[in-house]
């Protein structure tokens, strides 16, 4: 399975808005679109898109669906909220073992924790910018993850 981890783009600050309701800013949308177009040239083609239920992640997943010409539904899951446990996400992902390429739209700190977890190095932290994307290949979805990092893109690469 190809797993694409996508952190949401730049969002509104939290002034007077519930965290769950924060939306992407115009700059966040622009940077995200540029990065996703670059990834699309690399033949990213998700067969399933999972998203955190928070507005900025859903908007990120919607933009990814457009850029990658994804025809399926977006599947919301609480296993992708900012403070989610990587083990809960792993259990969720294993339910979709028949999918060849899964894209997830999520947040930090989860995005920074998932690569190390999926690479069997849970103490490893990754600096995951807003609007960044990483690909990790998983040859099997056993009881514990064993992945290979293929690449990581940040918005700076897209400009």
C-alpha positions, 0 to 999 in steps of 0.5 A: 500500500502507498500511504500519503500523509498530508498535513492541512494547509495554513489555517485561520488563527484561533481568534474567536473561532472554535479550533474545529471550525478553523478554515484554510486561508487563501495562502494556505489553499494556494500553497496546498494546490501548488504542492498537490499539483507537483505530487500529481505530476509524480503520479499520486493516485489515491484509491481512498481518502481519509480525513480528520473531521476538523474543517481545515483537514476536510478542506485539505482533503477536498482540494486533494480530491480535485487535484488527484481527480479522485472520484470516491467519497471522503471518509472522515475518521476521529483517528486523524484528529491532532492528538490521536494515537497512531495505534488507533490510526493503524487499526483504522488503516488495516480495515482498508487493506484492500486499497492500493493507495490511501491519502490521509488529511490530518494535523500535527502532532499526529502528522509528525508522529506517524512517520516514525511510528510507521517506520518502526521507529516510534521515538522519531519525530518529523518536522511536518510543515503545514501543507507538507506531504509524505509517502510511506510504502507498507508491504503488509498491514500486519499487527505492527507497521513496517514501512519505507519512506519514499519521499517528503514534499514541503510547500517550498518545493512547489514554488 
